[in-house]
Amino acid sequence: MSSIKNLIVIVASFLVFTTTVNGQALDLTTGQANITDKDQISLEHLFFDNNFYNATIQLNLDGTYQVNQVETLSLAPIAVYQVTFTSSWSQQTHPYEYPIGSSHFSGLIGATHNALVNFWQSGEIATNGIENMAESGSKSLLITEINFQIDNGNAQHLLSAGGIGSSPGEVMFTFEISQQHPFVTLVSMIAPSPDWFVGVSKLSLIANGQWLEHLVVPLFAYDAGTDSGTRYTSPNRDTQPKASIQRIETLPFLVNSEVPSIGTFTFERLE
């Protein structure tokens, strides 16, 4: 990451096409840096001097570099989306010990935010807010964590909606998102379960310099790493110390040597 940050500083001079500027003026929190090849880095949706840019940097074997492309982006500063949470989780899709008559999902909770925030991520330790959400469906601690980031300017909108009372099922809501906070994090508890949940983390709704019109995200079960139960109705057994968040690829979600999704988030941009 340090090498990417150094390259970001370099790119700042090219975005103004005049003289070298302080690299800190280039705001990477609005976009993403991707290594697209062993010697090429793409920088997407970067904010600088009241404009947004995409850039591609080519690294040379002699240690020099060149900027192959700088594109000034033109897209609406705010977009409105409808997200539909569709649960396909059922006895037919996941027959092993499926909790007939009690399968459901807790209320949706999340935020729009910039790249400085990770409310949860696979391989990392769950926050107290994620732990409570995954174990009991409670939103309160996660709302506190989100509001803290809103106050700090790293998040913009709290997202909160209903859950799915009986799976399979569906729930939807609309939300607003801005260029400077273009990422979405959204989660829901799988119930009953020890500490399992579905969701997306730091999902950008901008691609190739444009707001996405339609995006379908398959959902898989994650273990929050805070309860050691292995079955839907296992008794509470705190994991001490906490383990990292991991996608579950074993029973009860393993079906015929595959792990089928248990639902989708569908993001539709509204006019």
N, C-alpha and C positions, 0 to 999 in steps of 0.2 A: 504493500500500500504506500510505503514511503516513496518509492520510485514513481508511482502514479501521481502522488501529490506534487513531486518535483516537476513532473511534466505539465501539470496543471498551471504551475507558476509560469512555465515557459509559454504556454498557449496564451496567457493573458496579454502578452505583448502583441500577438497577431490579431487579437480581436478588435483592437483599436486602430490597427493598420498605420500607426504612427510611431510612437516611441514606447520603450519598455515601461511597464507600469508595475505597481506593487501587486504581486500575485494574489494577495488576500482580497483584492477587489473583485476577483472572479468567484462568484458564488456557486459552488458545486452542490450545495444543499438542495437545489432545485432539480438536479439531474443525476446522471449516472456515468461512471467511467467503466468501459468494458475493454478487456484485452481481446481483440478480434483476431489476432495472429501473433506469432512469436515476436514480431517486430512492429506491430501496429496497435494503436490504442484509439478507440473512439470515445469522444466525450459528447454526451447527449443532453440537450435542454439545459444549458448553462446560462445563468443570469449574469449580465455584465453591462454596466452603463445604460440601465433601463431597457435593455433588449435581451432576447434569448437567442442562443446559438447552438449549432452542432459543429463539431470539429473532428478531424481525423489527423493523427500524428503518425508519421513514419519514422522509425528509429533506424539509423544506419550502423553498419558494423564498425565504423571508425569512431563511434561515439557521438557523431553529429545527428541532427534530426531535421525533419522538414514537416511543415503543415501542408498536407495534401489538399485539404478542403475546409473552408469555413462557410457555414450557411446561416444566414440570418433568418430566424423563424418568425412566422406571422400566424398566430392563432389566437382565438378568443381568450382573454385573461381569465374568464370563469366559464365552467361547464357544469351542466346539471345532468345527473345520471339517475336511472332507476336500476337498483340491484334486486335481483330475484334469487332467493335461496330456495333451491329445489332439492328436497331429500328423496333419494331413491332407496335408501337403506330399508330393507325388509327381510322377512324370512326367506323369500325367494332369492334375493341377491346375496345374503349372508346368513346361511342357515345354521351355522354352528352356535348353539346356545342363544339364538336370537330371543330377546326379551319380549315375547308376545304380550300385547296389551299395555306395555309400559314404555315402549320406545318413543323418545321425543328429543327435542333440542331446546336448549335454553334461549332466552332472548339475545338477539344480536347486539354486539357492543364493539366499538372501534373508533377510528378517527381518520381524518385527512391530515397529512403532515409532510414535513420535508425529510431529506435523507439523513439528518442527524439523529433521528429517533428510530429505535427498534423496540417496539412494545413486546415483541416476542420473536424468536428465531430458532429454527431447528439447530441443535448443537449447543445452545446456550441455556443457562439456568433460568427458570421461570421467575418472573417478578411475583410479589405477593398478590397483585391484582390478577395476573394470569392464573396463579394457583387457585385462588378463590373461585374464579370463573370456571375453571376446568373441574374442580371438585364439587361445587355446589350450584353452579350457574349464577352466582352472585355477581352483580355488576359494580357494587359500590367502591371497592378498592381500586378497580381498574379505571373507573371514572375519575377517581382522585388522581391517579397517575397521568391520565390524559389531560385533565385540567391543569396539572402542574406544567406539562409541556405546552399547553395553550398559553399559559401565563408567560412562559419563557420565549414564546414566539416560534417554537419548533413544530407545533401542531396548530390547526386552525379550527376544525369543526369536530365536535363530539358526535359520533354516530350511534344511535340507540334505537332499536326496534324490537318487535315481538319475536317469539320463537316459533317452533313448529310443535303443536300440542300432541300430534300423533304422526309417526313416520310410517309410510311416505307422506309427504306434505309439501307445502310451499308457503313462503312469506315474502313480501316485497316492500321496499320503501324507496324514497328518492332523497338525494343529497346533493349539495353543491361542493365543488372543488375548484381550486385556483392554480394558476401556473406556478406560483411560488410555494405551494404545498400540494404537489401533484400525486402524492403517494397515499394509498389506502391500506389500512390494517383493519381486519374485521374477523371476529371469532364467535363461536357458539359451542357450548358444552354438549357432548354426546351423553344422553341419559337413558337408562341408568348406566353409570360407569364409575370406576375409581377416580380417574383424573384425565379423561380422554376428551378431546375436542377437535373441531374442524376450524379452518380459517385460512386467511391470506395474511402475509406479512410484507409490508413495504412494496405493495403492488403499484407500479406506475401506470396511470391511465393516459400517458403520452407515449407515443412511439413514432419514430421517424418525423419528429417535429409537428405532429398533429394529435389532437384528442382522438382516442380510439372511439369508433362508432359502436362497436359490438365486441364483447369479449366474454368467452365462456371459460371458467376456471374449474377443472375437476377438483373435488374435495376428497381428502383422505384423512384417516384418523391419526391424531398425534397424541402421544403420551406426554403429559406435562412434567413427568419426573418427580412428582411430589407425593404420590401414593403408590405403594408396591403391589396393589391388587392386580390380578391378571384376568379376572372374569368380570362380566358386566355387573354382577351383584356381589363382588368381593367385599368383605367388611373393611372398614377404614383401617389403614395401616400406613402411617406416615413414613416416607422415605427420608432417612437421615444419614448423611447429608443429602440434600436434593440432588437428583440426577439431572442430566441435560434433557431438554425437549427432544423427542425423537419421533419420527413417523413410525407407526405400528405396521409391521409387515409379517406378523405372525397371527395365529388364532387370537381372537375370533374373526379377524378380518381377512385371513388367508382362505381363499376358495379355489380348490383345484389347482394349486401351485401358483395362483395369481392373487393379486390384491386389487379387486375392483373398487372404483370410487363409490362413495356413499352419498354423493350428491354433487351439485354444482352451484357456483355463484355466476350469474349472468349479468353483466354490466351493459346497459343500453343507454347511449347518449340521447338526451331529449333536446328538442328544439328550444 
